[in-house]
């Protein structure tokens, strides 16, 4: 673990290699798993506020789930807010393109300038997961078999997880924090 600001970053964030390969996985992380995407209180509010602009990018099943359950639900284990799921399956905000690849309806609305919210930072940072504690934030790599193609691609291109996630990590923690990540990686490799 490496202490950077008020975070503890696992070795795997530096050591593991990762580059998403949507052609291989078809966005499986948006449709598999046992819960929705973690949301901050601010993100939940932003999605609720921007829902009219996001709705045109969603499937009818997603719209029905949101109409019935709202845009988020509370995890019974830790009280975390998670994006609503369709019948306990894929995220309610998932849409599929012509080849069956899962796309984020929130991100599609953002790409077309309908909202200034790109998507939940937890989605943007995947395969990194964060856990907030009282005195620090844990930054960990989440290994999932559905991302094998991304790991293979990252190995081939020699791209560490944190470099692949540069934009999202800066979005979450700031430019100065990311520059410290780069310094730590340089020291690790000496």
ZIMO-V155166 format. One record per residue. N is the residue number from 1. SS is DSSP state (A for helix, B for strand, O for the rest). PHI is phi as a letter, one per 20 degrees, with the letter a starting at -180 (* if undefined). NEAR is the number of other ideal C-beta (glycine too) atoms within 8 Angstrom. Layout:
n=(N	N)
ss=(SS	SS)
phi=(PHI	PHI)
near=(NEAR	NEAR)
This chain:
n=(1	2	3	4	5	6	7	8	9	10	11	12	13	14	15	16	17	18	19	20	21	22	23	24	25	26	27	28	29	30	31	32	33	34	35	36	37	38	39	40	41	42	43	44	45	46	47	48	49	50	51	52	53	54	55	56	57	58	59	60	61	62	63	64	65	66	67	68	69	70	71	72	73	74	75	76	77	78	79	80	81	82	83	84	85	86	87	88	89	90	91	92	93	94	95	96	97	98	99	100	101	102	103	104	105	106	107	108	109	110	111	112	113	114	115	116	117	118	119	120	121	122	123	124	125	126	127	128	129	130	131	132	133	134	135	136	137	138	139	140	141	142	143	144	145	146	147	148	149	150	151	152	153	154	155	156	157	158	159	160	161	162	163	164	165	166	167	168	169	170	171	172	173	174	175	176	177	178	179	180	181	182	183	184	185	186	187	188	189	190)
ss=(O	B	B	B	O	O	B	B	B	O	A	A	A	A	A	O	B	O	O	O	O	A	A	A	A	O	O	A	A	A	O	O	O	O	O	O	O	B	B	O	A	A	A	A	A	A	A	A	A	A	A	A	A	A	A	A	A	O	O	A	A	A	A	A	A	A	A	A	A	O	O	B	B	B	O	O	O	O	O	O	B	B	B	O	B	O	O	O	O	O	B	O	O	B	B	B	O	O	O	O	O	B	B	B	A	A	A	A	A	A	A	O	O	O	O	O	O	O	O	O	A	A	A	A	O	O	O	B	B	B	B	B	O	O	O	O	B	B	B	B	B	O	O	O	A	A	A	A	A	A	A	A	A	A	A	A	A	O	O	B	A	A	A	A	O	A	A	A	A	A	A	A	A	O	A	A	A	A	A	A	A	A	A	A	A	A	A	A	O	O)
phi=(*	c	e	c	l	d	c	d	d	f	g	f	f	e	e	f	d	a	b	g	c	g	f	e	e	m	m	g	f	e	c	d	o	d	a	f	f	f	c	f	g	f	f	g	f	f	f	g	f	e	g	g	f	e	g	f	e	d	e	f	f	f	f	f	f	f	f	f	d	n	e	b	c	e	f	f	f	c	m	f	e	c	f	f	d	e	l	m	d	f	f	f	e	e	c	d	e	f	e	n	f	f	c	e	f	f	f	f	f	f	g	e	m	e	b	e	d	f	r	g	f	f	f	f	e	f	e	e	c	d	c	e	d	g	d	a	d	e	d	c	e	d	e	c	f	f	d	g	f	f	f	f	f	f	f	f	e	l	d	f	g	f	f	f	e	g	g	f	f	f	g	e	d	o	f	f	f	f	f	f	g	f	f	g	f	g	f	f	e	e)
near=(6	8	8	9	7	5	12	10	13	10	7	10	14	14	6	12	11	14	10	9	10	8	5	8	12	10	11	9	12	10	10	6	4	2	6	12	9	9	15	9	7	6	12	12	8	9	16	9	6	13	10	5	9	15	8	7	9	13	9	6	9	15	11	9	13	13	5	5	7	7	10	12	10	8	10	3	5	4	5	9	12	14	13	14	14	13	6	4	6	10	14	17	11	16	13	8	7	3	5	6	10	12	11	13	14	16	10	11	14	13	6	6	4	9	9	3	10	7	10	13	11	11	11	12	12	9	11	15	10	11	7	4	7	3	4	9	10	10	10	11	11	8	8	7	5	8	13	7	9	14	11	9	13	16	8	6	8	6	9	13	15	13	7	11	11	9	7	11	14	11	8	9	8	7	6	6	13	12	8	10	13	8	8	12	11	8	7	7	5	4)
